[in-house]
Amino acid sequence: MTVASDLLALVGSFVAIDSVNPALVPGAPGETAFARSVQAWCEARAIETTWLEATPGRPSVLARVPGTGGGRSLMFNAHLDTVGTAGMTAPYDPRLEGGRLHGRGSMDMKGSVAACLVALERLRSEARSGGALAGDVLFAAVADEEHASIGTREVLEHVRSDGAAIDAAVVTEPSDLELHVAHRGFAIVEVVVHGLASHTSQPDRGANAVRAMGRLLGAVERLDASLRVLPSHALLGHGSMQPILLDGGRELFTTPDRCRVMLERRTLPGEGQRDVLREVDEVIALAIDGDARLSADVTLEAIREPFEVESDAPIVRRVAQAVAHRTGAAAVLAGAPYWMDAALYAAAGIPTVVCGPIGGGIHAADEWVDVTSIETLTHVLVDVARGWCVAP
């Protein structure tokens, strides 16, 4: 079998595994079966693994090809979980059409898992033949990236407690073989406006929380517009704020005394929790408009920091060189609009770049990955390890 057919078979076997994230779809199986498959594949090739499962039923696998010592280490990262399958027919039956492999997780990101594993296998084979690298090469196949990233957090904590140093990371999220050197962060904020109930025939005796929410939504729209006229980030454009979920009122003929909204704020490098909460306080003040009968509760449901790495960082240059060598074209440096685990590696002080395969239909009913690009990614990862995991 050629390397391409090996990869195709491996990706297809992974797509056939249901690894839908149970935090997104209650009752879904999660990553266990997929993690076992990854571990068994590694063990069959004498690649050492560590099983990490601090959260029961949500395992990650950390694989390692050890170096001879004294060289820089490198981490590959790909996640095991997928989103749900609503609207799909036969989501776990991989289908090859015109060089594209279709199926849930094919692009996001079982193709990348396969590329990382085959890259490790090649590096392991070279080590057996006397071509061992000086530094370790690791692969974190992680749980829960699609929700709270408990897998990458656990991997980083394990590496820290083990005393190991990771000198650089390549997160293999889908990128069309571009290098993503920045992505936006986000915050999810719940705002509950409290008013005063009354009979709707006597509205002046109440304080209408839905009406106040209308003012809040108007203020959010104006804030979003103001963000879009600020100087833009070269790769990420502008930040944003928008309402995502809304509910309010209790029953007909009663002035609503409660209304709730979930706000999403997409942040740029340099923006953080303090900025978001200040903005929320500002829109609440406009909504309440000095009415002592109105109040609001604010809950920060989630926050993920933005990511950015210097475009001339050594690991970025190394990956760019490998991509150019394997594709015959200069690597494109870009920014991603969505959040990734790259931010967690960067927050841990690990220089990180994102590079993954070509595909489409992420989180959609027709998800696909270009098989040739998985093979290209495999070559890139091997080249990067050969050039990076050397004595400084």
N, C-alpha and C positions, 0 to 999 in steps of 0.2 A: 504493500500500500504506500502511496505517496504521503508526504507530510500533509498535503491539503486534504486528502481523503481521511486521514487520521483525525485531523481537526474537525472535519465535517461530521464524522461519526461521533466524536466526543461531544461537540456542541449539541448534536441531535439527541444524544442520550441525556444530556442535562435538561434540554427543553422538555423532555418527556416526564421530568420530575415536577410535581406540583410543589412549589415553594412560596406560595402566596403568603404575604405577611399577615399574621392574625391580628395585628393592631389596626390594620386597614379593613380587613374582612373577618369579622368574628367567626371563629370556628375553623378558619383556614389552618393548614398543617404547619406552616412555618418552614424553617430551614433544615430540620433534622435529617430528613432523607437525603437532601442534596449534600449536606456537610459530610454525611457518612460516605457518600459516593466519592467526594473529593479526597477524603482521608484514605479510603481503600485504594484509589488510583495512585496516590503518593506512596503508600506502603508497598504496593506491588512493584514499585520502582526504587525502593530503598531511599525514598526521600522522607526525612524525619518530619513528624507532625506533632503539634500540641493541640489538644481538644480543649476549647474554652467554652464554658457554659454557666456563667454566674447567674444568668436568668434561665430557670428551667424551661426546656423546650425551645430555646433560642440560641443554638450553638454557633460558634465560629471555629475555623480551623486555621492555625498558623503553621505554614510549611517552611522548611529551611534547608538550603544547601550551604553547608559551612565552608568558609574560606580557610586558607592555610594560616591566616593570622597577619595582623599589621596593615590590613587594607580597609578601605571605606566600605560600609555596609549599604545595602539598597533594599527597600521594601516595595513590592508590588501590592496593589490593593484592588479588590473587586468584591461586589456584594452578592450574596446568595439569594436574597429575598426578591420577590416581584410584587407588583400591584395585582389587583384582581383581574378577572377574565370576563367581566360583563360585556355583552355584545359580541363575544367571540364564539366561533364554532370550532370544535376540536382544538382548543388552545395548546394541548400537550402532544399533539401529533405534528412533529416537525415536517415541514413541506418545503422542498427545494424547487425553486422556479427561477430560471435564468440567472443563476449565480447568487440568488438571494434565498436565505433560509428563513422561513416564516414560523412564528410560534411565540407564545408568551415567554418573555425573558430572553429571546434570541439576541436582541440588541442590548437590552438593559437587565442583566449584563452577563448572560451565560456564555456568549462568545468571548468576552474578556476573561472569564474564569478559565476557559479552555486555553486561551493564548498564554495566560500566566503559567498554567500547569505545564504546557508543552515547553515553554521557555525554561522552566526549572528542570525539566527532564533533560533537555539538551545540555544545560550547564552542568548537571550532575554527571552525564555521560562524558563530557569533556574533562571533568575532575578525575574520573576513573582512568582516563587515558593520559594523565599527567598534566592536564591543562587547567588545574584548579586555580580559581581566583584567590586573591589574598583576602578579600572581604566577604562577609556573609551575604547571600541573597535570600530574602524572605518573601513569602506571599501570604497576605492576610485575606482569606475568603470569609467575609464577615456577614453577620446577621443585621437585619433591621435598618439598613440605610434609608429605606423608603419611609421610615417613620421617625425614630428617635436616635438612630445610630448607636445602639447599645453595643453592637459588635466591634466597631472600630474603637469606641471608648474602652472596651474591655481589652482589646489587643494592645492599645497604647499603655494602659495601666499594667498589663502583664509585662510588657517590654521594660517599662520603667522599674517595676519591682524586681525584675530579673537582673537589673543593672546593665542591660545591653544598650548600646547606642545605635540609633538609626541615623545615618548620615544624609539620606535623601529618600524620597518616595515618589513613585509614579502611580497615580490613581488612574485606572484604566476605564473610567466612565466613557460612554460614547461621545466622541468628539469629531468624527469624520476624519480621523488622523491629523487633525489640527492640534496645536498645543494650547490648551486653555490655561492661561496664567493668571486668571482672575475670575471670580464669580461673586454675585450679589449674595448678601445675607437676607434674613427675614425675621420678623417678629409677628407673633399672633397675639392680639390683645382682645380680651373680652371687656366690653363696657355695658353695664346694666344701669339704665336710667330709672330712678324711682320717682314717682309722682304721688298724687293724692286722688283716691277714688271718690266719685260722686255720681249721682244720677245724671245721665247725659242731658236731661232737661234742665239741669242747673249746672252747666259747665264751670261757672265762676266759683263754685264751691270746691272744685277739684283742681288738680294740676295734671295736665295731660302729658304722660310720659312719651306717648307716640309722637305728639306734636313736637316735643323737645327733641326727640330722636330725629325728626325731620330737619331741625336746625343743625343737629350734629352731623347728619349726612351731608348737608350743604357745606358745612365747614370742612369736612373731610375732602369733598370734591375740590374746594378752593385750595386746600393744602396740597393736594395732589398736583393741581395745576401749577402751584408755586414751585414745587420740586422740579418740574419739567422745564422751568426757565432758568434754573441755576446752571452754572458751568457744568458740562457733562464730563463723566469719566471717559477717558479715551477708548476703553474697551467695553464698558458696561452701560454707557448712556446715563440715564437718570434713575434716581430712586422713585418709589411710588407708594401711595397708600390708597386702599380701597376697601369697601365693606364686602364681606363674603357671605355671612349668614345673618339673618334678621328675624326676630319674632317679638311680638308684643301684644298687650291687651289681655283681658281675661274673659269677657263675655259682652254680648250686645247690651246696650243701654247702661253700661257702666263706664265712666271716664277711666281710661287705662292708667293704672298706677305703676306699670312696669313695662319696659321695652329693652330688649337685649340685642346687641350687635357684636359680631366678631370682625375685627379689623385686621387686615394684613398689610404690613409695612415692609417693602423690599428696600434693603439698605445697601449703601456703597461703602467701600473701604474708608475708614475714618468716622463712620456713623455707628453708634452703638445703642445700648439699652437706655442710657440717660437721655439721648436725643429723642428716641421714640416716645418715652413716657412724658417728656416735656411737651411734645406735639399733641399727644392724647389729652393732656391736661388743658391745652389751649382750646381744642375743639369742644371739650366738655364745658369749659367756661362760656363759650359762645352758645352752647345748647341750653344751659341753665338760665343764662341771661338775667342773672341777679334775682331769680325767684327762689326765696328761701324754702319753698315747699318742694323744690326739686333737688335731687342729689344724684350722685353716680358712684358706683363701685367699679374699680379697675382691677383686672387680673391679667398678669402677663402669663399667657398659656405656654408660650415657647419662644425661644430666641436662638438664632443661629448666626454666628458672626460671618461677615464677608471674608473673602480670601483674595490674596494677591501676592505674587512672587515677582521679584525683579526679572525683567526679560533677559538680562544678561547673567543671571545666576548660573553657576557651573552646571547644575543638573538640567536647567532649561537648555543651555547650549549643547549638552551631551545628547539629550533627546532630539533636539532639532537636527543635529548632525546625523543621527541615526535615521530619522524620518527622511531627510533629504537623500541619504544614501540609498534607502530602500524604495523610495518613490520616484527618484529622479527629478524632484522639484523642491524648491526651497520650502521649508516648513512655515506654516502660517501660524502666527501667534494671535490668539483671540480671547474673548471673554465669554463666559457662560451666563445666561440669565437666571438659571436655577442654582440651588444650593447643592453642594456635594461634600463628601467626607474629607476632601482636600483641606477644608478649613480646619478640621480637627488636627490633622498632621501639622499644618502650619502653626496652629496655636501651641502645639507641643514643641515648637522650635525646630521642626524638621523641614528643610527646603523641599518643596513639592511642586510637581507639575502634573497636569491631566492630559492623557493621550489615550484614545480608544478607537474602536473600529468605526466603519461607515455603516449607516443603516437609517431606519426611519420607523415611524409608528410607535414611538416610545409612549407608553401608557395608553395606547390606542388599540382598536380592534385588529388592525393589520400591522403587527410588529414584525420587522424583518431586519436581518443583518447581512451585509455583503461578505460572503465566505472568503473571497480573496483578501479582503482587508483584515480579516482575523489572522490569516497567515502573515500578512505584512506586519501586523502588530507583534506577532510572535518574534519575527526577525528583529524588529526594533528593540524589543525588550532584551533579547539576547545581546544585541550590539551594545545597548546601554550598559548592561551589567559588565560586559567585557572591558568597556572603557572606564567604568566608574569604580569597580571593586578592585582597585589596585592600591599599592602602597602610596601614600601621599608624598 
